[in-house]
Amino acid sequence: MALQLVSDPTAVYEGPASQPEEQIQWLLHRLGLTPAQAAVDLDVEPEQVHAWCSGETLPPRMALLAP
């Protein structure tokens, strides 16, 4: 699956590190991915990505560094 970068591809997340759900949402938006598409790329279940985005569980570091 080809990534569809949106806006500025050099943009860096500048929000608080204490809010990983905001960071994962920002990354998905920046890359133009849905949680389901990200799940395929990260080899996890779509429900897991939804849990990261909602703050239900913390995303692993690999999910935040993947892009």
N, C-alpha and C positions, 0 to 999 in steps of 0.2 A: 504494500500500500504506500503510495507516495504521500508525503506530508504536504499540506497546503498552507504554507506560511502566510500569515496575515499581517498587515501593517508593517512595522519595523522588525525585521528578523534579528536585529542586534539588541532589541529591547531586553532589559534585565528586570526581574521581579524586585521591586523595592519595598514591598510590604513587610510586615513584621514576621520574623521566623517563627513566632509563637502561634501563628495562624496557618498551619500547613494546608488546611482545606481551601483557604483563599489562594494559596500558592498553586495548588494543583488545578483549581478552576482557572486561574490566570494562564497557566501553561496550556491547558486544553484550548482555551479561547485563542491564545497566541498562535497555536499550531493549527487551528481550524478543525480540531478533532472533537468528536462526540465521546462520551465515556465508553461507549461500546467499541468504537474504533481504537481508542487508547488501550482498552483491555486486550484486544487482539495483538496490538504491537508489544504490549508488556507481558503477554502470555499469562493473563489472569482472567478470572471471571468478571463479566460486566458488573455484577452486583458489588464486587470488591471496589471497583473504581467509583461507583455511586456512593459507597460507604466512605471512601476517602473524601469525596466532594462534599458530603453532608457533615463531615466532622465526626461521624460515628466511630471511625477507626482512623488511626494515623497512617498516612501513606509511607511506604518504605522509602528509604533514601534513593534507591534505584529508580523509583517512579519520578522523583523530583529532578534527578540528574539525567534521565533518559534522553530528553531533547538535545 
